[in-house]
């Protein structure tokens, strides 16, 4: 396989020294295949691209179409795959290991992971400077993003109608202290959104996440320099938006990067694989290490450094409450995830024993 590297770079193909472990082995197993990137995912199949101007439908692997196939085992928007066949008859033959992934636990009673995007360098957490502004929700996004190995950038939109944009930026000061950039922009003005260009260089992949009505589609159109995504007004009484983006799509940007726009997400449940200290709570984790008891729950225990910091005005009580809430959600999700993994291992062992019994019955014991 001798892929057109120049064409692939335009859709985010990494340099050879940045290839994840396992890429070379998968590529070697399919010498007649060539790399492509998933730009859209639909129930009936995928749209993949081998260059900026070449997006076409591709048949998925048969295993992905089976009901019991885990969602994380299927390709998602942003994934790199190997394809074979000619135009109009493309088929995916392999999925390359992921560099990074954004996922959440899907809504509902039963635990299931949902992939948002794969192989992303940066995520713009888009939040409107209206009733959409919610520091606690931003912290929840950061937990999911950092857990997937993605660099977050908080993008505050609707600067032109904000009553107190500097105040909103100040409310996120603790993020800047943890090297999480915060930018306030008018999503309708090209000069204003130019503040985001440092993350949109050639070969980079950026995903937009945020609530419906936060301004993701408007921001995408301005960065593109043309209207591609539908936009709609939000409701005046609560600033809630309608879903104008109905599916995830990867778009090549004039700055050289690839941009993935996503539908608004109202529920952000952790998968159980995230780490609080790697998200926006590194300072709280440092403080927690100073508690008198190592197993302090930060409730009524004496010598709790976190409650002391709240009492002294050094820690926002709302931020501490969100930290504790996410801690408990994360622990519960991790417990369910561990139980599922143990059940799978038991099921695999049972299948292996059943196979051995069938072989023994057919050929006899040796």
C-alpha positions in Angstrom: 0.0 0.0 0.0 1.4 3.4 -1.0 -1.1 6.0 0.1 -1.2 9.5 -1.2 0.3 11.1 1.9 -0.2 14.7 0.8 -3.9 14.1 0.1 -4.3 12.4 3.5 -2.6 15.2 5.5 -5.4 17.5 4.4 -7.8 15.3 6.4 -5.6 14.9 9.4 -3.3 12.0 8.6 -0.5 12.0 11.3 3.2 12.0 10.6 4.8 8.5 10.6 6.6 9.1 14.0 3.2 10.0 15.5 1.5 6.7 14.5 -0.1 4.9 17.4 1.2 1.5 18.4 -0.4 -1.2 16.3 -1.0 0.9 13.1 1.9 -0.7 11.2 0.8 -4.3 12.1 -2.8 -3.6 10.9 -1.6 -2.0 7.7 0.7 -4.9 7.0 -2.2 -7.4 7.4 -4.0 -5.6 4.5 -1.4 -4.9 1.8 -4.1 -4.2 -0.8 -6.0 -1.7 1.3 -5.6 2.0 1.6 -6.3 4.5 4.5 -9.4 6.6 4.6 -11.1 8.7 7.3 -14.7 8.4 8.5 -16.4 11.7 7.8 -20.0 10.6 8.6 -21.6 7.7 10.3 -25.2 6.5 9.5 -27.3 3.5 10.4 -26.9 2.1 6.9 -23.1 2.6 6.6 -20.4 5.2 6.5 -19.1 8.1 4.4 -15.3 8.0 4.2 -12.7 10.3 2.5 -9.3 9.7 1.0 -8.7 13.4 0.4 -10.4 16.7 1.0 -12.6 16.5 -2.1 -13.2 12.8 -2.1 -16.0 11.6 0.2 -18.1 8.5 -0.7 -20.1 5.8 0.9 -18.4 2.7 2.2 -19.8 -0.7 3.4 -19.0 -1.4 7.1 -17.5 -4.6 8.4 -20.0 -7.4 8.9 -19.2 -7.7 12.6 -20.2 -4.0 13.2 -23.7 -4.8 11.9 -24.4 -7.4 14.6 -26.7 -6.3 17.4 -24.2 -7.5 20.1 -21.3 -5.5 18.7 -20.1 -3.0 21.3 -20.5 0.6 20.0 -16.9 1.3 20.9 -15.8 -1.5 18.5 -17.5 0.2 15.5 -15.9 3.1 13.6 -17.0 6.6 14.6 -16.5 10.0 12.9 -12.8 10.8 12.9 -11.7 7.2 12.8 -9.1 6.0 10.4 -10.0 2.8 8.5 -8.6 0.7 5.7 -10.7 0.4 2.6 -10.7 -1.8 -0.5 -12.6 -1.5 -3.8 -13.3 1.1 -6.4 -15.4 4.2 -6.3 -19.1 3.2 -5.6 -18.0 -0.2 -4.2 -15.9 0.7 -1.3 -15.8 -1.6 1.8 -14.1 -1.1 5.1 -11.7 -4.0 5.9 -10.1 -2.8 9.2 -10.2 -0.1 11.9 -6.9 1.5 12.9 -6.2 1.9 16.6 -7.3 5.3 18.0 -5.1 8.1 19.0 -7.8 9.6 21.2 -11.5 9.2 21.7 -14.4 11.2 23.1 -17.2 9.1 24.6 -19.9 9.2 27.2 -22.2 6.7 28.9 -25.4 6.6 26.9 -28.7 7.7 28.5 -30.8 4.9 30.0 -30.8 2.3 32.7 -28.4 -0.1 31.0 -24.7 0.8 30.8 -23.5 1.4 27.3 -20.8 3.7 25.9 -21.4 6.1 23.1 -18.6 7.4 20.9 -18.8 11.1 20.0 -15.6 11.4 17.9 -12.2 9.7 17.4 -8.6 10.9 16.7 -9.3 14.4 17.9 -6.5 16.8 19.0 -8.6 19.6 20.5 -12.2 20.0 21.6 -13.9 23.4 21.6 -16.4 23.4 24.5 -18.8 26.0 23.1 -21.0 27.8 25.6 -23.2 30.8 25.0 -22.8 33.9 27.2 -26.5 33.9 27.9 -28.7 31.6 29.9 -26.6 28.7 28.4 -23.6 29.7 30.5 -23.1 27.0 33.2 -19.7 26.5 34.9 -20.7 23.2 36.3 -21.6 21.8 32.9 -18.3 23.0 31.5 -16.5 21.1 34.3 -18.5 17.9 33.3 -17.4 18.3 29.6 -13.8 18.7 30.7 -14.0 15.4 32.7 -15.1 13.5 29.6 -12.6 15.2 27.2 -9.5 14.8 29.4 -10.5 11.2 30.0 -10.2 10.6 26.3 -6.9 12.3 25.8 -8.2 15.4 24.1 -7.1 19.0 24.8 -10.1 21.2 25.7 -10.5 24.9 24.8 -13.5 26.7 26.4 -15.1 28.9 23.7 -17.6 31.5 25.1 -19.9 32.7 22.2 -22.4 35.5 21.9 -20.0 38.0 23.1 -22.0 40.7 21.3 -25.1 40.2 23.5 -23.4 39.3 26.8 -24.1 41.4 29.8 -20.9 40.5 31.6 -18.4 38.6 29.4 -15.4 39.6 31.6 -17.3 38.2 34.6 -17.8 34.9 32.8 -14.2 34.6 32.0 -13.3 35.4 35.6 -15.6 32.7 36.8 -13.5 30.2 34.8 -10.1 31.6 36.1 -9.4 28.2 37.8 -9.3 26.6 34.3 -6.7 29.0 33.0 -4.6 28.1 36.1 -4.7 24.5 34.9 -3.6 25.3 31.3 -7.1 25.0 29.9 -7.5 28.0 27.5 -10.7 30.2 27.6 -11.6 32.4 24.7 -14.5 34.8 24.4 -15.7 35.4 20.8 -18.5 36.8 18.6 -19.2 33.7 16.6 -20.5 35.8 13.7 -17.4 37.8 13.1 -14.3 36.3 11.3 -11.9 38.7 13.1 -13.2 37.6 16.5 -13.1 33.8 15.8 -9.5 34.2 14.5 -8.6 33.8 18.2 -9.2 30.1 17.6 -6.9 29.7 14.6 -3.9 28.5 16.7 -5.7 25.2 17.1 -6.7 24.9 13.5 -3.3 24.3 11.8 -2.7 21.7 9.1 -3.1 18.2 10.2 -5.1 19.1 13.4 -8.6 17.8 14.2 -11.0 19.8 16.3 -14.4 18.8 17.5 -17.1 21.2 18.7 -19.2 20.1 21.7 -21.8 22.0 23.6 -25.6 22.4 24.1 -28.1 23.1 21.4 -28.2 26.8 20.7 -24.7 27.5 22.1 -23.5 28.7 18.7 -21.6 25.7 17.3 -23.1 25.9 13.8 -22.7 29.6 13.6 -19.1 29.3 14.7 -18.5 26.6 12.1 -19.9 28.7 9.3 -17.7 31.7 10.3 -14.6 29.6 10.5 -15.4 28.1 7.0 -16.1 31.5 5.5 -19.4 30.2 4.1 -22.8 28.9 5.2 -22.7 25.2 5.5 -24.5 24.4 8.8 -28.1 25.3 9.5 -28.6 27.8 12.4 -31.7 28.7 14.4 -32.7 31.2 17.0 -32.9 30.1 20.7 -36.0 30.5 22.9 -35.9 33.8 24.6 -37.1 32.7 28.0 -34.4 30.0 28.7 -31.9 30.3 25.8 -32.5 26.7 24.8 -31.8 25.8 21.2 -33.2 23.4 18.7 -31.1 20.6 17.2 -29.9 22.2 13.9 -27.0 19.7 13.6 -28.6 16.3 13.3 -25.5 14.1 12.9 -21.7 14.3 13.4 -19.7 15.3 10.3 -16.0 16.0 9.6 -15.3 19.1 7.5 -12.0 20.2 6.0 -11.2 23.8 7.1 -9.5 26.5 5.0 -6.9 26.9 7.8 -5.8 23.3 7.1 -7.5 21.5 10.0 -10.5 19.2 10.1 -13.5 20.2 12.2 -16.2 17.9 13.6 -19.5 19.5 14.4 -21.8 17.5 16.7 -25.4 17.7 17.8 -26.1 19.3 21.2 -25.7 17.0 24.1 -28.0 17.4 27.2 -26.8 14.4 29.1 -23.1 14.0 29.9 -22.6 10.8 31.9 -19.1 9.6 32.7 -18.1 6.1 31.5 -16.1 5.2 34.6 -12.7 5.5 32.9 -12.1 9.1 33.6 -9.9 10.7 36.3 -10.9 13.7 38.3 -7.4 14.9 38.8 -6.8 15.0 35.1 -9.9 17.1 34.5 -10.6 20.6 35.9 -10.2 19.5 39.5 -6.4 19.1 39.9 -6.4 21.9 42.6 -9.1 20.1 44.6 -7.3 16.8 44.5 -4.1 18.6 45.8 -6.2 20.1 48.7 -7.9 16.7 49.4 -4.4 15.2 50.0 -4.1 17.5 53.0 -7.2 16.1 54.8 -6.6 14.5 58.2 -7.9 11.1 57.1 -6.8 9.5 53.8 -10.3 8.1 53.2 -12.0 11.5 54.0 -15.4 11.7 52.2 -15.4 15.5 52.7 -18.7 15.4 54.5 -18.6 15.7 58.3 -15.2 14.3 59.0 -12.9 16.4 61.2 -9.8 17.9 59.6 -11.3 18.1 56.1 -9.1 20.4 54.1 -11.8 21.0 51.4 -14.5 22.1 53.8 -11.9 24.3 55.5 -11.1 25.9 52.2 -14.8 26.6 51.6 -15.1 28.2 55.0 -12.1 30.4 54.4 -13.5 31.5 51.0 -10.7 29.8 49.1 -12.9 27.2 47.3 -16.2 27.8 45.6 -18.9 25.7 47.4 -20.7 25.0 44.1 -17.5 23.7 42.6 -16.8 21.4 45.6 -20.4 20.1 45.3 -19.9 19.4 41.6 -16.6 17.7 42.3 -18.3 15.4 44.9 -21.2 14.7 42.6 -18.9 13.7 39.7 -16.8 11.7 42.1 -19.8 9.6 43.1 -21.0 9.2 39.5 -17.6 8.2 38.4 -17.3 5.6 41.1 -20.7 4.1 40.3 -19.9 4.0 36.6 -16.5 2.4 37.3 -18.2 -0.3 39.4 -20.7 -1.1 36.6 -17.9 -1.2 34.0 -15.8 -3.5 36.1 -18.8 -5.9 36.6 -19.5 -5.9 32.8 -15.8 -6.7 32.1 -15.8 -9.5 34.6 -19.0 -10.9 33.1 -17.5 -10.8 29.6 -14.4 -12.7 30.8 -16.6 -15.3 32.4 -18.6 -15.6 29.2 -15.5 -16.0 27.1 -14.2 -18.7 29.4 -17.5 -20.5 29.2 -17.4 -20.4 25.4 -13.9 -21.8 25.4 -14.9 -24.6 27.7 -17.9 -25.4 25.5 -15.6 -25.5 22.5 -13.2 -27.9 24.2 -16.0 -30.2 25.2 -17.3 -30.4 21.6 -13.7 -31.1 20.4 -13.3 -33.8 23.0 -16.6 -35.4 22.1 -15.7 -35.4 18.4 -12.0 -36.5 18.6 -11.6 -37.8 22.1 -9.3 -36.6 24.9 -5.6 -36.6 24.4 
